[in-house]
Amino acid sequence: MKIRIDPEKCQGHARCYALARELFAVDDYGQASVIVDEVPTELEGKADLAIANCPEYAIERVGD
Amino acid sequence: MARTAPVSDWARDFDVLDQRYVADPFSIWDDLRTTCPIAHTDRRGSNWLPTRYEDVTAIAHDIEHFSSLKVAVIPMGPDGDGERDLEYGLPPISSDPPLHTWTRRLLLPWFSHQRVESYVPLTRELCRGLLDGFVDTGGADAAVDYAQQIPVRVIARILGVSSDMADSFTGWVRDVLEFADDDERRSQGADQLLEYFESQLAQRRRVPGDDLLSELLLTEVDGAPLDEAIILGMAALILIAGVDTTWSAIGSSLWHLATNPDDQKRLVAEPDLMPTAMEELLRAFAPVTMARVVTGDVEFGGCPMKEGDKVLMNFPAANRDPEVFDRADDVVLDRAHNRHVAFGSGIHRCAGSNLARMEMRVALEEWLRVIPSFALEEGKEVLWAGGQVRGPRLLPVVFP
């Protein structure tokens, strides 16, 4: 599983970071980024949670 | 002048200060969503009130048609002119790009996740001190003695001003937000707040500190220092936005726990649930409604909006939309999927959301650690404030 954040949509709510620090970072301005190339299998559930909790719909799966 | 007649037609003549709306807006929103999802009123100017998640978030993202130049839910002064007491308003909240963009970038690092974590010990100590003051008395006002006392002192520290002024700050902010329909009280509160910050800025020009105000004074944009009116607006915003809002969120959460013993027991038994529970409490009791101004005649959702009309950004109602949330009117502490918009949506996402979440988490954790079992005091009144910010102002509880 791969995921990406659309930087145009991200507004810095930081929900993804709160839910999965293993997968996301946020900078001083709240901009979030994905810090893994591939989501480890055991963290796929957390990635899905982050996707489902982003108020800006900014996180998505890449490919499938 | 403001009308205060009770509302009989919520679709065409709503009033966010109506006592019924302040006490229980939820059933009103539920009715409106199915009958007239964008309500209208001519009380205090021409105002629209969307209640669906989809409409609220769409308007929040459409900054071309919906400006943030006037964000007050209750107009301040004749024609809302009081909102622009300062030349630039209160940037970035009451501004559009480009002013919004760079003023927001100046503030965000002060409220970054990392910076906010550094305020945890101070916040925890503050909460413990407050609890120590009443834990042995068997009862307290969870709003007045606790929730109200926390955010104002943390924000004072960040601004670099004395927390001895906490009661004055709280009074001014309430004058501006809660009693905005009383022109005299609103303008007196605003004047005192601005005068205070003017004198604080003058002091820091002479002797800079390491606080937010000092840094703004030293900041240059395009080679020039910031306009004093911009600094003053930003300082006033931080205080105004950082006090009533989080205090209301903490108070509403404690009210919910006081009135729902099962949730109270569960949160005490499962402390790991706190992050999820907190998001759910934010969803269910989102305190803040902001306004937008229609920039030119536009039809939205079948509504003929006119230039100068206001749209009340009903984030709290969006959060209760059953199209988006299962069991929308229930508090589900372990709700896993929760795209709530308590902190808004789009470019004006609350710049202090990290701080608010931290204060709320620490305040609830400390309360439950010291007072794991509590209930409303029978025979005593719970008093809610509403309008721009909804939350309990009196919340008498007992903990035998």
Chai-1 contact restraints between the chains, C-beta under 6 A:
chainA,res_idxA,chainB,res_idxB,connection_type,confidence,min_distance_angstrom,max_distance_angstrom,comment,restraint_id
A,Q11,B,R349,contact,1.0,0.0,6.0,A-B,restraint_1
A,G12,B,R349,contact,1.0,0.0,6.0,A-B,restraint_2
A,H13,B,R349,contact,1.0,0.0,6.0,A-B,restraint_3
A,V26,B,H113,contact,1.0,0.0,6.0,A-B,restraint_4
A,D28,B,P109,contact,1.0,0.0,6.0,A-B,restraint_5
A,D28,B,S112,contact,1.0,0.0,6.0,A-B,restraint_6
A,Y29,B,L108,contact,1.0,0.0,6.0,A-B,restraint_7
A,G30,B,L108,contact,1.0,0.0,6.0,A-B,restraint_8
A,A52,B,H337,contact,1.0,0.0,6.0,A-B,restraint_9
A,N53,B,N338,contact,1.0,0.0,6.0,A-B,restraint_10
A,P55,B,R339,contact,1.0,0.0,6.0,A-B,restraint_11
A,P55,B,V341,contact,1.0,0.0,6.0,A-B,restraint_12
A,P55,B,S345,contact,1.0,0.0,6.0,A-B,restraint_13
